[in-house]
Amino acid sequence: MNYEQQFLKDFSEWIEQQVKISDLAMKAAKKIAKEDHKPEAEDAVIRYESRLDAYRFLQGKFENYKNGKDFHDMPDFETKTY
């Protein structure tokens, strides 16, 4: 495996870890916000959700790469409503 392949593999694994961590942190913050009605926890939910969206965007870029798509093609996302 050359340097670029190793880098992409390691980066992809790191992204996977960050998705898991951000998802767990967001769920914990939601629980605290619901149970304790703390504004700090509500802010944390927004921050973790934003991070999760960014990491999932990068996951989509890796999926594009694996599927031979162009870098600038938009990854497929779930429909999100606010």
C-alpha positions, 0 to 999 in steps of 0.5 A: 500500500502506498502513502496515498492509499494508507493516508486515505484508509487512515483518514476514512477510519478516523472519520468513522470514529468521529461519526460514532463519537459525535453521534454518542455525544449528541445523544447524551446532550439531548438526554441531558437537555431533555431531563435537566432543561439546561441551555448549555446542553441544548447548544451542545446538541446543535454543535454535535449535530453540525459536526455529525453532518460535516463528518457524514458529508466527508463520508459521502465524499469517500463513497464517491471516491470508492464508486469512481465519481468525481470529487465535486459530485454531491454525496447522497444525503438523507432528507433533513427537515428543520 
